[in-house]
Amino acid sequence: MSWIGWIVFGALAGWVASLVVKDQRRGCIMNIIVGILGAVLGGFIYRVATDTPWDFGWDWKSFGVAVLGALLLLVILSLVTRSTTRR
C-alpha cells in the first residue's frame, strides 16, 4: 500500500473508531494518526493471536482489524488522558 493509501485507510479507520467511541475532541489529523497506529496495533495483535502473517491490504478484513486496533488505541488514550487530567 502506498503512503497515500495508508493516509486514506488510516483516516477512515480512525474516523469510524471515533464515531463508535463518540470522541469529539480529535480532528482529521489525529484520526489519521490513530487509524494508522490502530492498523499497526491491530495487525500485530492479529498476528500474535492467530500466528499468521498480516498483509495490510485494502479489504474488509483489514479494515475491521484497523478499526478494532484504533478503538483499542482510543480507549487507551482516553484512560491515560483521563487519569492525567484528574491530578
N, CA, C and O atoms as a CHARMM CRD file, in Angstrom:
* protein
*
  348
    1    1 MET  N      0.85300  -1.16700   0.00000 PROA 1      0.00000
    2    1 MET  CA     0.00000   0.00000   0.00000 PROA 1      0.00000
    3    1 MET  C      0.90300   1.23400   0.00000 PROA 1      0.00000
    4    1 MET  O      1.89400   1.27100   0.72900 PROA 1      0.00000
    5    2 SER  N      0.58100   2.22200  -0.78900 PROA 2      0.00000
    6    2 SER  CA     1.37700   3.44000  -0.85600 PROA 2      0.00000
    7    2 SER  C      1.11400   4.31700   0.36900 PROA 2      0.00000
    8    2 SER  O      0.20600   4.04400   1.15400 PROA 2      0.00000
    9    3 TRP  N      1.90800   5.36200   0.52200 PROA 3      0.00000
   10    3 TRP  CA     1.72500   6.23500   1.68500 PROA 3      0.00000
   11    3 TRP  C      0.41900   6.99400   1.60100 PROA 3      0.00000
   12    3 TRP  O     -0.16700   7.31000   2.63600 PROA 3      0.00000
   13    4 ILE  N     -0.06000   7.29800   0.40400 PROA 4      0.00000
   14    4 ILE  CA    -1.38400   7.93900   0.27700 PROA 4      0.00000
   15    4 ILE  C     -2.47300   6.95400   0.67800 PROA 4      0.00000
   16    4 ILE  O     -3.45600   7.33200   1.31400 PROA 4      0.00000
   17    5 GLY  N     -2.29600   5.70200   0.30900 PROA 5      0.00000
   18    5 GLY  CA    -3.24900   4.67000   0.72000 PROA 5      0.00000
   19    5 GLY  C     -3.30000   4.51800   2.22900 PROA 5      0.00000
   20    5 GLY  O     -4.37400   4.35200   2.80700 PROA 5      0.00000
   21    6 TRP  N     -2.11700   4.57600   2.87900 PROA 6      0.00000
   22    6 TRP  CA    -2.07000   4.49700   4.34200 PROA 6      0.00000
   23    6 TRP  C     -2.80400   5.67900   4.97400 PROA 6      0.00000
   24    6 TRP  O     -3.50100   5.51100   5.97500 PROA 6      0.00000
   25    7 ILE  N     -2.65400   6.87000   4.39800 PROA 7      0.00000
   26    7 ILE  CA    -3.31800   8.05700   4.94900 PROA 7      0.00000
   27    7 ILE  C     -4.83200   7.92400   4.82300 PROA 7      0.00000
   28    7 ILE  O     -5.56200   8.18400   5.77900 PROA 7      0.00000
   29    8 VAL  N     -5.30000   7.52300   3.65100 PROA 8      0.00000
   30    8 VAL  CA    -6.75000   7.37400   3.44000 PROA 8      0.00000
   31    8 VAL  C     -7.30600   6.25200   4.31400 PROA 8      0.00000
   32    8 VAL  O     -8.33800   6.41400   4.96500 PROA 8      0.00000
   33    9 PHE  N     -6.61500   5.11900   4.32100 PROA 9      0.00000
   34    9 PHE  CA    -7.05600   3.97400   5.12600 PROA 9      0.00000
   35    9 PHE  C     -7.06500   4.34100   6.60800 PROA 9      0.00000
   36    9 PHE  O     -8.01000   4.01100   7.32500 PROA 9      0.00000
   37   10 GLY  N     -6.01100   5.02500   7.07000 PROA 10     0.00000
   38   10 GLY  CA    -5.93800   5.45500   8.46800 PROA 10     0.00000
   39   10 GLY  C     -7.00800   6.46300   8.81600 PROA 10     0.00000
   40   10 GLY  O     -7.58600   6.41400   9.90200 PROA 10     0.00000
   41   11 ALA  N     -7.27700   7.38500   7.89500 PROA 11     0.00000
   42   11 ALA  CA    -8.32300   8.38000   8.14300 PROA 11     0.00000
   43   11 ALA  C     -9.68900   7.72000   8.29400 PROA 11     0.00000
   44   11 ALA  O    -10.46000   8.07600   9.18500 PROA 11     0.00000
   45   12 LEU  N     -9.98600   6.76700   7.43100 PROA 12     0.00000
   46   12 LEU  CA   -11.27200   6.07200   7.50900 PROA 12     0.00000
   47   12 LEU  C    -11.38500   5.23800   8.78400 PROA 12     0.00000
   48   12 LEU  O    -12.41100   5.27300   9.46400 PROA 12     0.00000
   49   13 ALA  N    -10.33400   4.49200   9.10400 PROA 13     0.00000
   50   13 ALA  CA   -10.36600   3.64900  10.30300 PROA 13     0.00000
   51   13 ALA  C    -10.44300   4.51000  11.56500 PROA 13     0.00000
   52   13 ALA  O    -11.20200   4.19300  12.48100 PROA 13     0.00000
   53   14 GLY  N     -9.67300   5.58500  11.62100 PROA 14     0.00000
   54   14 GLY  CA    -9.71500   6.48200  12.77900 PROA 14     0.00000
   55   14 GLY  C    -11.04900   7.18600  12.91800 PROA 14     0.00000
   56   14 GLY  O    -11.54200   7.38000  14.02900 PROA 14     0.00000
   57   15 TRP  N    -11.63900   7.57000  11.78900 PROA 15     0.00000
   58   15 TRP  CA   -12.93400   8.24600  11.81800 PROA 15     0.00000
   59   15 TRP  C    -14.02800   7.31000  12.31700 PROA 15     0.00000
   60   15 TRP  O    -14.84100   7.69600  13.15600 PROA 15     0.00000
   61   16 VAL  N    -14.05100   6.08000  11.80300 PROA 16     0.00000
   62   16 VAL  CA   -15.05700   5.10300  12.24500 PROA 16     0.00000
   63   16 VAL  C    -14.87300   4.79100  13.72900 PROA 16     0.00000
   64   16 VAL  O    -15.85300   4.69300  14.46700 PROA 16     0.00000
   65   17 ALA  N    -13.62700   4.63500  14.16800 PROA 17     0.00000
   66   17 ALA  CA   -13.36700   4.35700  15.58700 PROA 17     0.00000
   67   17 ALA  C    -13.80900   5.52200  16.46000 PROA 17     0.00000
   68   17 ALA  O    -14.36000   5.30500  17.53900 PROA 17     0.00000
   69   18 SER  N    -13.57800   6.76000  16.01300 PROA 18     0.00000
   70   18 SER  CA   -14.00100   7.91100  16.81000 PROA 18     0.00000
   71   18 SER  C    -15.52400   8.03900  16.84300 PROA 18     0.00000
   72   18 SER  O    -16.07900   8.54500  17.81900 PROA 18     0.00000
   73   19 LEU  N    -16.20700   7.58400  15.78600 PROA 19     0.00000
   74   19 LEU  CA   -17.67100   7.57800  15.80200 PROA 19     0.00000
   75   19 LEU  C    -18.20100   6.55700  16.79900 PROA 19     0.00000
   76   19 LEU  O    -19.17300   6.82300  17.50600 PROA 19     0.00000
   77   20 VAL  N    -17.56800   5.39500  16.85900 PROA 20     0.00000
   78   20 VAL  CA   -18.00400   4.34200  17.77900 PROA 20     0.00000
   79   20 VAL  C    -17.79300   4.77700  19.22300 PROA 20     0.00000
   80   20 VAL  O    -18.65600   4.56400  20.07400 PROA 20     0.00000
   81   21 VAL  N    -16.63800   5.39100  19.49800 PROA 21     0.00000
   82   21 VAL  CA   -16.32000   5.81500  20.86300 PROA 21     0.00000
   83   21 VAL  C    -17.02700   7.12400  21.20800 PROA 21     0.00000
   84   21 VAL  O    -17.08200   7.51300  22.37400 PROA 21     0.00000
   85   22 LYS  N    -17.57000   7.80300  20.19400 PROA 22     0.00000
   86   22 LYS  CA   -18.20300   9.12000  20.34700 PROA 22     0.00000
   87   22 LYS  C    -17.20000  10.13100  20.87800 PROA 22     0.00000
   88   22 LYS  O    -17.47100  10.86800  21.82600 PROA 22     0.00000
   89   23 ASP  N    -16.03900  10.14600  20.24500 PROA 23     0.00000
   90   23 ASP  CA   -14.94800  11.03000  20.61900 PROA 23     0.00000
   91   23 ASP  C    -15.01700  12.27300  19.74200 PROA 23     0.00000
   92   23 ASP  O    -14.81900  12.17800  18.53100 PROA 23     0.00000
   93   24 GLN  N    -15.29100  13.42100  20.31900 PROA 24     0.00000
   94   24 GLN  CA   -15.46200  14.65500  19.56200 PROA 24     0.00000
   95   24 GLN  C    -14.24200  15.57000  19.61600 PROA 24     0.00000
   96   24 GLN  O    -14.22000  16.58800  18.92300 PROA 24     0.00000
   97   25 ARG  N    -13.23900  15.24600  20.40600 PROA 25     0.00000
   98   25 ARG  CA   -12.12700  16.15800  20.63000 PROA 25     0.00000
   99   25 ARG  C    -11.05000  16.10000  19.56700 PROA 25     0.00000
  100   25 ARG  O    -10.27400  17.05000  19.45900 PROA 25     0.00000
  101   26 ARG  N    -10.95900  15.07500  18.80100 PROA 26     0.00000
  102   26 ARG  CA    -9.86000  14.91100  17.86500 PROA 26     0.00000
  103   26 ARG  C    -10.28100  15.32700  16.45400 PROA 26     0.00000
  104   26 ARG  O    -11.44000  15.17300  16.07000 PROA 26     0.00000
  105   27 GLY  N     -9.33900  15.84500  15.70500 PROA 27     0.00000
  106   27 GLY  CA    -9.61100  16.29800  14.35000 PROA 27     0.00000
  107   27 GLY  C     -9.16600  15.29200  13.31000 PROA 27     0.00000
  108   27 GLY  O     -8.89600  14.13200  13.62400 PROA 27     0.00000
  109   28 CYS  N     -9.09300  15.73900  12.08400 PROA 28     0.00000
  110   28 CYS  CA    -8.76500  14.86900  10.95900 PROA 28     0.00000
  111   28 CYS  C     -7.35400  14.30900  11.06600 PROA 28     0.00000
  112   28 CYS  O     -7.14300  13.12300  10.81500 PROA 28     0.00000
  113   29 ILE  N     -6.39400  15.13400  11.43100 PROA 29     0.00000
  114   29 ILE  CA    -5.01000  14.66600  11.52700 PROA 29     0.00000
  115   29 ILE  C     -4.89800  13.58700  12.60600 PROA 29     0.00000
  116   29 ILE  O     -4.23800  12.56900  12.39800 PROA 29     0.00000
  117   30 MET  N     -5.53700  13.80600  13.75100 PROA 30     0.00000
  118   30 MET  CA    -5.49700  12.79500  14.81000 PROA 30     0.00000
  119   30 MET  C     -6.21600  11.52600  14.39500 PROA 30     0.00000
  120   30 MET  O     -5.79600  10.43400  14.77900 PROA 30     0.00000
  121   31 ASN  N     -7.29300  11.63800  13.61800 PROA 31     0.00000
  122   31 ASN  CA    -7.96600  10.44100  13.10800 PROA 31     0.00000
  123   31 ASN  C     -7.03600   9.63900  12.20700 PROA 31     0.00000
  124   31 ASN  O     -7.02400   8.40900  12.25900 PROA 31     0.00000
  125   32 ILE  N     -6.25300  10.33700  11.37900 PROA 32     0.00000
  126   32 ILE  CA    -5.30800   9.65100  10.50700 PROA 32     0.00000
  127   32 ILE  C     -4.25100   8.93700  11.33700 PROA 32     0.00000
  128   32 ILE  O     -3.94300   7.77000  11.09400 PROA 32     0.00000
  129   33 ILE  N     -3.69400   9.65000  12.32300 PROA 33     0.00000
  130   33 ILE  CA    -2.63900   9.06600  13.15800 PROA 33     0.00000
  131   33 ILE  C     -3.17700   7.88100  13.95600 PROA 33     0.00000
  132   33 ILE  O     -2.54600   6.82600  14.01300 PROA 33     0.00000
  133   34 VAL  N     -4.34500   8.06000  14.56800 PROA 34     0.00000
  134   34 VAL  CA    -4.94600   6.96900  15.35200 PROA 34     0.00000
  135   34 VAL  C     -5.30100   5.79800  14.44900 PROA 34     0.00000
  136   34 VAL  O     -5.13000   4.64500  14.84400 PROA 34     0.00000
  137   35 GLY  N     -5.78800   6.06800  13.25300 PROA 35     0.00000
  138   35 GLY  CA    -6.13400   4.99100  12.32700 PROA 35     0.00000
  139   35 GLY  C     -4.92400   4.20100  11.86100 PROA 35     0.00000
  140   35 GLY  O     -4.97000   2.97200  11.79600 PROA 35     0.00000
  141   36 ILE  N     -3.83000   4.90600  11.53200 PROA 36     0.00000
  142   36 ILE  CA    -2.61600   4.21300  11.08100 PROA 36     0.00000
  143   36 ILE  C     -2.00200   3.41900  12.22800 PROA 36     0.00000
  144   36 ILE  O     -1.65800   2.24900  12.06000 PROA 36     0.00000
  145   37 LEU  N     -1.86300   4.05200  13.39700 PROA 37     0.00000
  146   37 LEU  CA    -1.31200   3.33300  14.54800 PROA 37     0.00000
  147   37 LEU  C     -2.23400   2.19700  14.98400 PROA 37     0.00000
  148   37 LEU  O     -1.76300   1.14400  15.41200 PROA 37     0.00000
  149   38 GLY  N     -3.54600   2.40800  14.87600 PROA 38     0.00000
  150   38 GLY  CA    -4.50400   1.34900  15.19200 PROA 38     0.00000
  151   38 GLY  C     -4.39900   0.18300  14.23400 PROA 38     0.00000
  152   38 GLY  O     -4.54200  -0.96900  14.64400 PROA 38     0.00000
  153   39 ALA  N     -4.14700   0.46500  12.94800 PROA 39     0.00000
  154   39 ALA  CA    -3.96900  -0.61600  11.97500 PROA 39     0.00000
  155   39 ALA  C     -2.72600  -1.43000  12.29500 PROA 39     0.00000
  156   39 ALA  O     -2.73800  -2.65700  12.19900 PROA 39     0.00000
  157   40 VAL  N     -1.65200  -0.74400  12.67600 PROA 40     0.00000
  158   40 VAL  CA    -0.42400  -1.45800  13.04000 PROA 40     0.00000
  159   40 VAL  C     -0.64000  -2.26700  14.31700 PROA 40     0.00000
  160   40 VAL  O     -0.23700  -3.42800  14.39200 PROA 40     0.00000
  161   41 LEU  N     -1.27600  -1.65500  15.32400 PROA 41     0.00000
  162   41 LEU  CA    -1.55800  -2.34500  16.58200 PROA 41     0.00000
  163   41 LEU  C     -2.48500  -3.53700  16.36300 PROA 41     0.00000
  164   41 LEU  O     -2.23200  -4.62700  16.87700 PROA 41     0.00000
  165   42 GLY  N     -3.55500  -3.33000  15.60300 PROA 42     0.00000
  166   42 GLY  CA    -4.48500  -4.41900  15.31900 PROA 42     0.00000
  167   42 GLY  C     -3.83400  -5.54000  14.52900 PROA 42     0.00000
  168   42 GLY  O     -4.09700  -6.71400  14.79000 PROA 42     0.00000
  169   43 GLY  N     -2.97600  -5.19100  13.55400 PROA 43     0.00000
  170   43 GLY  CA    -2.26000  -6.20000  12.79100 PROA 43     0.00000
  171   43 GLY  C     -1.29900  -6.99900  13.64600 PROA 43     0.00000
  172   43 GLY  O     -1.15400  -8.20900  13.46900 PROA 43     0.00000
  173   44 PHE  N     -0.63100  -6.30900  14.59000 PROA 44     0.00000
  174   44 PHE  CA     0.27100  -7.01000  15.48900 PROA 44     0.00000
  175   44 PHE  C     -0.49500  -7.97100  16.39200 PROA 44     0.00000
  176   44 PHE  O     -0.07200  -9.11200  16.57700 PROA 44     0.00000
  177   45 ILE  N     -1.61600  -7.52400  16.95500 PROA 45     0.00000
  178   45 ILE  CA    -2.42600  -8.38600  17.82000 PROA 45     0.00000
  179   45 ILE  C     -2.97900  -9.56400  17.02000 PROA 45     0.00000
  180   45 ILE  O     -3.00600 -10.69100  17.51400 PROA 45     0.00000
  181   46 TYR  N     -3.41900  -9.30800  15.78800 PROA 46     0.00000
  182   46 TYR  CA    -3.92100 -10.37500  14.93100 PROA 46     0.00000
  183   46 TYR  C     -2.83800 -11.41600  14.66300 PROA 46     0.00000
  184   46 TYR  O     -3.08500 -12.62100  14.71500 PROA 46     0.00000
  185   47 ARG  N     -1.63200 -10.92400  14.37600 PROA 47     0.00000
  186   47 ARG  CA    -0.53800 -11.84900  14.08200 PROA 47     0.00000
  187   47 ARG  C     -0.17600 -12.70000  15.29600 PROA 47     0.00000
  188   47 ARG  O      0.07500 -13.89700  15.16300 PROA 47     0.00000
  189   48 VAL  N     -0.15000 -12.08600  16.47700 PROA 48     0.00000
  190   48 VAL  CA     0.17400 -12.82900  17.69600 PROA 48     0.00000
  191   48 VAL  C     -0.94100 -13.83200  18.02400 PROA 48     0.00000
  192   48 VAL  O     -0.66300 -14.96500  18.41600 PROA 48     0.00000
  193   49 ALA  N     -2.19000 -13.41400  17.86200 PROA 49     0.00000
  194   49 ALA  CA    -3.31700 -14.27100  18.23700 PROA 49     0.00000
  195   49 ALA  C     -3.50000 -15.44800  17.28700 PROA 49     0.00000
  196   49 ALA  O     -3.85800 -16.54200  17.72400 PROA 49     0.00000
  197   50 THR  N     -3.26000 -15.24000  15.99600 PROA 50     0.00000
  198   50 THR  CA    -3.53100 -16.29800  15.02300 PROA 50     0.00000
  199   50 THR  C     -2.27700 -16.96900  14.48400 PROA 50     0.00000
  200   50 THR  O     -2.37200 -18.00000  13.81800 PROA 50     0.00000
  201   51 ASP  N     -1.11600 -16.41400  14.75400 PROA 51     0.00000
  202   51 ASP  CA     0.16400 -16.93900  14.28300 PROA 51     0.00000
  203   51 ASP  C      0.22600 -17.02300  12.75900 PROA 51     0.00000
  204   51 ASP  O      0.85100 -17.92500  12.20100 PROA 51     0.00000
  205   52 THR  N     -0.43000 -16.07100  12.09400 PROA 52     0.00000
  206   52 THR  CA    -0.36400 -15.96300  10.63600 PROA 52     0.00000
  207   52 THR  C      0.09100 -14.55300  10.26900 PROA 52     0.00000
  208   52 THR  O     -0.21400 -13.60500  10.99200 PROA 52     0.00000
  209   53 PRO  N      0.81100 -14.39700   9.16700 PROA 53     0.00000
  210   53 PRO  CA     1.24900 -13.05500   8.77700 PROA 53     0.00000
  211   53 PRO  C      0.08200 -12.19700   8.31500 PROA 53     0.00000
  212   53 PRO  O     -0.93100 -12.70300   7.83200 PROA 53     0.00000
  213   54 TRP  N      0.24400 -10.90200   8.47000 PROA 54     0.00000
  214   54 TRP  CA    -0.79400  -9.94600   8.07900 PROA 54     0.00000
  215   54 TRP  C     -0.30600  -9.16900   6.87400 PROA 54     0.00000
  216   54 TRP  O      0.87200  -8.81700   6.81500 PROA 54     0.00000
  217   55 ASP  N     -1.18600  -8.88500   5.89600 PROA 55     0.00000
  218   55 ASP  CA    -0.74100  -8.25500   4.65800 PROA 55     0.00000
  219   55 ASP  C     -1.13700  -6.78900   4.51100 PROA 55     0.00000
  220   55 ASP  O     -0.65200  -6.13600   3.58700 PROA 55     0.00000
  221   56 PHE  N     -1.97400  -6.24800   5.35400 PROA 56     0.00000
  222   56 PHE  CA    -2.39200  -4.84000   5.30500 PROA 56     0.00000
  223   56 PHE  C     -2.88200  -4.43300   3.91900 PROA 56     0.00000
  224   56 PHE  O     -2.39600  -3.45200   3.35500 PROA 56     0.00000
  225   57 GLY  N     -3.81400  -5.15600   3.37900 PROA 57     0.00000
  226   57 GLY  CA    -4.38100  -4.82800   2.07700 PROA 57     0.00000
  227   57 GLY  C     -5.67600  -4.03600   2.22800 PROA 57     0.00000
  228   57 GLY  O     -6.16000  -3.80200   3.33600 PROA 57     0.00000
  229   58 TRP  N     -6.22000  -3.63400   1.08700 PROA 58     0.00000
  230   58 TRP  CA    -7.49300  -2.91900   1.07200 PROA 58     0.00000
  231   58 TRP  C     -8.62900  -3.93900   0.96200 PROA 58     0.00000
  232   58 TRP  O     -9.07300  -4.26800  -0.13800 PROA 58     0.00000
  233   59 ASP  N     -9.08700  -4.42900   2.09800 PROA 59     0.00000
  234   59 ASP  CA   -10.24000  -5.31700   2.11700 PROA 59     0.00000
  235   59 ASP  C    -10.97400  -5.13400   3.44500 PROA 59     0.00000
  236   59 ASP  O    -10.48400  -4.44700   4.34200 PROA 59     0.00000
  237   60 TRP  N    -12.14100  -5.74800   3.56500 PROA 60     0.00000
  238   60 TRP  CA   -12.96500  -5.55800   4.76500 PROA 60     0.00000
  239   60 TRP  C    -12.31700  -6.14700   6.01100 PROA 60     0.00000
  240   60 TRP  O    -12.46200  -5.61500   7.11100 PROA 60     0.00000
  241   61 LYS  N    -11.60800  -7.24200   5.82800 PROA 61     0.00000
  242   61 LYS  CA   -10.93800  -7.87200   6.97000 PROA 61     0.00000
  243   61 LYS  C     -9.86400  -6.93400   7.52600 PROA 61     0.00000
  244   61 LYS  O     -9.77100  -6.75700   8.74100 PROA 61     0.00000
  245   62 SER  N     -9.06300  -6.34000   6.66400 PROA 62     0.00000
  246   62 SER  CA    -8.03600  -5.40100   7.10700 PROA 62     0.00000
  247   62 SER  C     -8.66500  -4.16700   7.73200 PROA 62     0.00000
  248   62 SER  O     -8.16700  -3.64700   8.73100 PROA 62     0.00000
  249   63 PHE  N     -9.75700  -3.69800   7.14500 PROA 63     0.00000
  250   63 PHE  CA   -10.43200  -2.52200   7.69300 PROA 63     0.00000
  251   63 PHE  C    -10.98200  -2.81700   9.08300 PROA 63     0.00000
  252   63 PHE  O    -10.87700  -1.98100   9.98000 PROA 63     0.00000
  253   64 GLY  N    -11.56200  -3.99000   9.26700 PROA 64     0.00000
  254   64 GLY  CA   -12.07600  -4.36800  10.58400 PROA 64     0.00000
  255   64 GLY  C    -10.97800  -4.46000  11.63100 PROA 64     0.00000
  256   64 GLY  O    -11.15200  -4.01200  12.76500 PROA 64     0.00000
  257   65 VAL  N     -9.84800  -5.04300  11.24800 PROA 65     0.00000
  258   65 VAL  CA    -8.71900  -5.13400  12.17400 PROA 65     0.00000
  259   65 VAL  C     -8.19200  -3.74300  12.50000 PROA 65     0.00000
  260   65 VAL  O     -7.85500  -3.46500  13.65100 PROA 65     0.00000
  261   66 ALA  N     -8.11600  -2.86200  11.49800 PROA 66     0.00000
  262   66 ALA  CA    -7.63800  -1.49800  11.72500 PROA 66     0.00000
  263   66 ALA  C     -8.57700  -0.72100  12.64100 PROA 66     0.00000
  264   66 ALA  O     -8.11900   0.00500  13.52300 PROA 66     0.00000
  265   67 VAL  N     -9.89300  -0.86700  12.43900 PROA 67     0.00000
  266   67 VAL  CA   -10.85700  -0.16800  13.29400 PROA 67     0.00000
  267   67 VAL  C    -10.78300  -0.70400  14.72100 PROA 67     0.00000
  268   67 VAL  O    -10.82100   0.07400  15.67500 PROA 67     0.00000
  269   68 LEU  N    -10.67700  -2.01500  14.87700 PROA 68     0.00000
  270   68 LEU  CA   -10.55600  -2.57600  16.23100 PROA 68     0.00000
  271   68 LEU  C     -9.27400  -2.10800  16.91700 PROA 68     0.00000
  272   68 LEU  O     -9.28200  -1.81800  18.11300 PROA 68     0.00000
  273   69 GLY  N     -8.18500  -2.03500  16.17300 PROA 69     0.00000
  274   69 GLY  CA    -6.94500  -1.51500  16.73600 PROA 69     0.00000
  275   69 GLY  C     -7.06400  -0.04400  17.09900 PROA 69     0.00000
  276   69 GLY  O     -6.55300   0.38200  18.13400 PROA 69     0.00000
  277   70 ALA  N     -7.73500   0.73500  16.25500 PROA 70     0.00000
  278   70 ALA  CA    -7.94300   2.15600  16.54200 PROA 70     0.00000
  279   70 ALA  C     -8.85900   2.34000  17.75100 PROA 70     0.00000
  280   70 ALA  O     -8.64800   3.24600  18.55700 PROA 70     0.00000
  281   71 LEU  N     -9.87200   1.48400  17.88100 PROA 71     0.00000
  282   71 LEU  CA   -10.73400   1.53600  19.06400 PROA 71     0.00000
  283   71 LEU  C     -9.94100   1.26500  20.33200 PROA 71     0.00000
  284   71 LEU  O    -10.09600   1.96700  21.33100 PROA 71     0.00000
  285   72 LEU  N     -9.10100   0.25900  20.28900 PROA 72     0.00000
  286   72 LEU  CA    -8.26600  -0.06200  21.44400 PROA 72     0.00000
  287   72 LEU  C     -7.34300   1.10500  21.77000 PROA 72     0.00000
  288   72 LEU  O     -7.16300   1.45100  22.93800 PROA 72     0.00000
  289   73 LEU  N     -6.76500   1.70600  20.74900 PROA 73     0.00000
  290   73 LEU  CA    -5.87500   2.84400  20.96200 PROA 73     0.00000
  291   73 LEU  C     -6.62600   4.03600  21.53500 PROA 73     0.00000
  292   73 LEU  O     -6.10100   4.71800  22.41500 PROA 73     0.00000
  293   74 LEU  N     -7.84200   4.30800  21.06400 PROA 74     0.00000
  294   74 LEU  CA    -8.63700   5.41400  21.60400 PROA 74     0.00000
  295   74 LEU  C     -9.03100   5.16900  23.05100 PROA 74     0.00000
  296   74 LEU  O     -9.04400   6.10200  23.85500 PROA 74     0.00000
  297   75 VAL  N     -9.34900   3.93400  23.39100 PROA 75     0.00000
  298   75 VAL  CA    -9.68800   3.61300  24.78400 PROA 75     0.00000
  299   75 VAL  C     -8.46500   3.82500  25.67900 PROA 75     0.00000
  300   75 VAL  O     -8.57800   4.38400  26.77000 PROA 75     0.00000
  301   76 ILE  N     -7.30400   3.37800  25.21400 PROA 76     0.00000
  302   76 ILE  CA    -6.07900   3.58000  25.99000 PROA 76     0.00000
  303   76 ILE  C     -5.78500   5.07300  26.13100 PROA 76     0.00000
  304   76 ILE  O     -5.44100   5.53600  27.21900 PROA 76     0.00000
  305   77 LEU  N     -5.91700   5.82500  25.04000 PROA 77     0.00000
  306   77 LEU  CA    -5.68400   7.27200  25.10500 PROA 77     0.00000
  307   77 LEU  C     -6.64600   7.96700  26.05200 PROA 77     0.00000
  308   77 LEU  O     -6.24800   8.86700  26.79100 PROA 77     0.00000
  309   78 SER  N     -7.90500   7.56100  26.03600 PROA 78     0.00000
  310   78 SER  CA    -8.87300   8.19800  26.93300 PROA 78     0.00000
  311   78 SER  C     -8.59200   7.86200  28.38600 PROA 78     0.00000
  312   78 SER  O     -8.78800   8.70500  29.26200 PROA 78     0.00000
  313   79 LEU  N     -8.13400   6.64300  28.66100 PROA 79     0.00000
  314   79 LEU  CA    -7.77200   6.28700  30.03500 PROA 79     0.00000
  315   79 LEU  C     -6.55300   7.06000  30.51200 PROA 79     0.00000
  316   79 LEU  O     -6.50200   7.50000  31.66000 PROA 79     0.00000
  317   80 VAL  N     -5.57900   7.22600  29.64000 PROA 80     0.00000
  318   80 VAL  CA    -4.36000   7.95400  30.01500 PROA 80     0.00000
  319   80 VAL  C     -4.65100   9.44500  30.19900 PROA 80     0.00000
  320   80 VAL  O     -4.19000  10.05200  31.16600 PROA 80     0.00000
  321   81 THR  N     -5.40900  10.03100  29.28200 PROA 81     0.00000
  322   81 THR  CA    -5.69000  11.46600  29.40900 PROA 81     0.00000
  323   81 THR  C     -6.64500  11.73600  30.55400 PROA 81     0.00000
  324   81 THR  O     -6.56000  12.79200  31.18200 PROA 81     0.00000
  325   82 ARG  N     -7.54200  10.82500  30.84300 PROA 82     0.00000
  326   82 ARG  CA    -8.46000  10.99700  31.95700 PROA 82     0.00000
  327   82 ARG  C     -7.70900  10.95700  33.28800 PROA 82     0.00000
  328   82 ARG  O     -8.00900  11.73300  34.19500 PROA 82     0.00000
  329   83 SER  N     -6.74100  10.05900  33.40200 PROA 83     0.00000
  330   83 SER  CA    -6.00300   9.94200  34.65300 PROA 83     0.00000
  331   83 SER  C     -5.05200  11.12000  34.84700 PROA 83     0.00000
  332   83 SER  O     -4.78700  11.49900  35.98800 PROA 83     0.00000
  333   84 THR  N     -4.53000  11.71200  33.77200 PROA 84     0.00000
  334   84 THR  CA    -3.62900  12.84300  33.92700 PROA 84     0.00000
  335   84 THR  C     -4.38600  14.14000  34.17200 PROA 84     0.00000
  336   84 THR  O     -3.83300  15.05400  34.78200 PROA 84     0.00000
  337   85 THR  N     -5.63500  14.25400  33.71900 PROA 85     0.00000
  338   85 THR  CA    -6.38700  15.47900  33.95000 PROA 85     0.00000
  339   85 THR  C     -6.99500  15.53200  35.34300 PROA 85     0.00000
  340   85 THR  O     -7.36000  16.61600  35.79800 PROA 85     0.00000
  341   86 ARG  N     -7.11600  14.43100  36.02300 PROA 86     0.00000
  342   86 ARG  CA    -7.68000  14.42300  37.37900 PROA 86     0.00000
  343   86 ARG  C     -6.69000  14.92400  38.41200 PROA 86     0.00000
  344   86 ARG  O     -7.10000  15.35900  39.48800 PROA 86     0.00000
  345   87 ARG  N     -5.42600  14.87700  38.12400 PROA 87     0.00000
  346   87 ARG  CA    -4.39800  15.28000  39.09300 PROA 87     0.00000
  347   87 ARG  C     -4.30200  16.72700  39.22900 PROA 87     0.00000
  348   87 ARG  O     -3.48400  17.22100  40.00600 PROA 87     0.00000
